[in-house]
C-alpha cells in the first residue's frame, strides 16, 4: 500500500474531474484535472533534476495556486517540502538553507539574485523561480514541457513529508519533521470531526507557508473534494463579498477583528456559511461574543502547533458539547492530551500545569537537532508543548467541562515575581475586560528586587483614553497585588508575527529598562 499523503488526497478527488477545484479572485478556474496534471508536470520536472533520495525542496514564493501545486508535486515525487515565510531576508534564509540543506529552492524572480548567492554559500541548491501570478518563472516554464502523467512515488507512513520551522518568537527556529502519517492522520480526523463534504466551499485567505493555511485549510478542502476560493491575502471586504457563495472560513483572530470592523458584516452575509474556525493565536473572548451577536454563528476555536498539527477542537456537532469561548475544546479523536505538574504528575481538573500530547499527528522530532528532540519529548514518548493550561475550571464566569482544555500561556512566558508564579493570560483577561481596552499583552522584565516585574502593553479602543494609574487602581480591586503590573504602557498596536501571534520577545526588548 502506498502511504504517500498525495495518494490519499488524490483518491478523494471527485469522480468528475472537470469540476472546479480552485477559483481565483480574477475568475480563473483550476479543475481537478488541472490539479492532477499540474502536479504531474512539476513532479516530472523534479524527477528530471535527479535530486537525491529524501531531498528537501524549499519554497519561498508568494501565494498562488501553482505554489500549492508545487507542494503537492513535491510529495507526489517522494521528496520533502520546506515552506518558508516570504518575509525572510538574506540572513534569515541563510540559516534555513544551511540547516535544512535543500537540493532545490524555488523563489520569487525578484529575489533570484540574493537567493542564488546565499544558496551558493550554504547548500549549493538548484534555484528556480515562481512569480506571484503563478503563470511565470523558470519552474513553470520547465514544468510545462514535461508529461502530464506521473506515477506517485511509493512512501511509507513514517517517511518524511515536510519540514516546518517554528515561528522562533522565543528563540532560534527549529525544523519540525512531519511524516506522511502525521499529515494523513490529522487530515482524516478533521475531515470527520468538522463534517467536511464535497458541497463545501472554502474561502482560503491564509498564507500557505504555515500549518494553518497549508495543512488545516488546504488539506480539508482537498480531502473533501471541495472547492476553494483562493485569495492571495486576506482582505475583509473581499472575504465578505465571497461569503454568500461559501460555507467555510478559517482565519486568525486579527482577521475576525477586521471583519467585525466592517459595517457590512452581519447575519445576512453569513447566511450560507456553516463553519468559522479560528486558530494560530488566542481569540479574545470579546471577539468571540461580538461575532456571535453580529452573525448568529459561533466561532470554533481549536488548538494546534507546528510540531503537532491539530490537537484539540471545540465541537462542531452540538450533540458533542457547546463551543466555549476562552477554551480550545476537547482532544481530537486519536489524540491524547495531559496536564502535568513540575514533577510530571497529572493535574486535577482546574489545576494549571504543562500540556503534553501524544498521537499519530505529533512530529517525529526536530531536524538535525537530536538534543532538542530529547529535551521536548518525555521518556514515555509524549511531546512537551511548552504551553501551560488546565482542564475544566472557570473562564470569564463560565464553568468548562473537565474534558475542555484552556490555554493559560507559554512556559517561557511564565513570570516569577517575588517567588510567585504569574500567568500572563490570566492578567490579560482582567485588563481586556476594563472599559476602553481593546487588547493587552502581559510580560515580565528583569527587576533587581523581585527577579521579574510584571509589565503590560495595552491598546485603547478607538475614541478611548487610557490612564496608567487608573488601570492599576482597577486591577488592584480585582487581583492579588503581586499580579498587578508595575507599569502599563499604552501603545497604538501590539507587535505580531504574520500569523497574528503577539511577539512578547519584542515587547520585552522594548521595555526591559
Secondary structure, DSSP 4 states (H G I P E B T S, - for coil): ----HHHHHHHTS-S-TTSEEEEETT--EEEHHHHHHHHHHHHHHHHHTTPPTT-EEEEE----HHHHHHHHHHHHTT-EEEE--TT--HHHHHHHHHHH--SEEEE-GGGHHHHHHHHHHTT--EEEE--TTSS-SHHHHHHTTS-S---PPP--TTSEEEEEE---SSSS--EEEEEHHHHHHHHHHHHHHTT--TT-EEEE-S-SSSIIIIIIIHHHHHHHT-EEEE-SS--HHHHHHHHTT-SEEEE-HHHHHHHHT-TT-STTTTTT--EEEE-SSPPPHHHHHHHHHHHS---EEEEEETTTEEEEE--SSGGG----TT---EEPTT-EEEEE-TTSPBPPTT--EEEEEESTTS--EETT-HHHHHHHB-TTS-EEEEEEEEES-EETTEEPPTT-EEEEEEGGG-EEETTEEE-HHHHHHHHHTSTTEEEEEEEEEEETTTEEEEEEEEEEPTT----HHHHHHHHHTTS-GGGS-SEEEE-S---B-TTS-B-HHHHHHHH--
